[in-house]
């Protein structure tokens, strides 16, 4: 199976990300693949929030200032 141009471009950018950025992007991409009608339980939602807060407390996030600097090179 041939790799499309957009697949190549996605791979190019994905490989430039650090691990926390890759995890964040992967989480976001997974939301696109979930059926729209799928409901999340309160427990699952709270668990996702707790996990996100843990990542933040470990410093695994991109600050607005860092993102703005990165955007200047796009």
N, C-alpha and C positions, 0 to 999 in steps of 0.2 A: 504494500500500500504506500503510495507516494505521500510525502509530507507537504501540506499546502504552505503557501507563502505566509499566511497568517499564523499557522502553527510554528513555523520557523521564527517568526518575529516574537511570538509569545515566549518561546523557549529562550531566545536571546535576552529578553528583558528579565525573565524569571531567574536565570542563572546569575544575574547581577545583584539580586536581593540577598540580604543577610537572613539568617534562620528565623528570627522573629517576624520579619516581613513576609517570608514565605509562608509561615504558619497562618498569619493574618489573611493573606491573599487566598490560601487554600480554604480557609473557613468561609470566606466570602464566596468563592466559586461554588462551594458545596451548596450554598443557599440557592443558587440559580438552578441546581439540579433537583431540589426538593419540589414535590408537587405543591402547587399554590394553595390547595385546599388543606394541606397538612397543618394540623394544629399542634402547637407545642404546649406541653403541660406546664403548669406553674413551677413544678419541681425542676423540670428540665431547663426552663428559662432561668430560674434562680441559680442552678448549677453552672450554666453558661456565664452568668454574671460573676459568680464567684471565681470561675476559672480566669475570666478576663481581669478581674481585680488582682488575682495572684500574679498574672503576667505583668501587670502594671507595677506592682510592688517589687518585682524582680528587675524592673527597668526595661522590659521587653516591649517597647513601643517606640514610635517615631513621633518626636515633638513637632509642633507646628513650625517652629523655627527651622528645624532640620529639613522638614518636608519642603518648606519654601525655598531653601537653598538647593535642594535636589531638583526642584521644579525649574530653577533657572538654567539648569544644564540640559533640559529636555528640548 
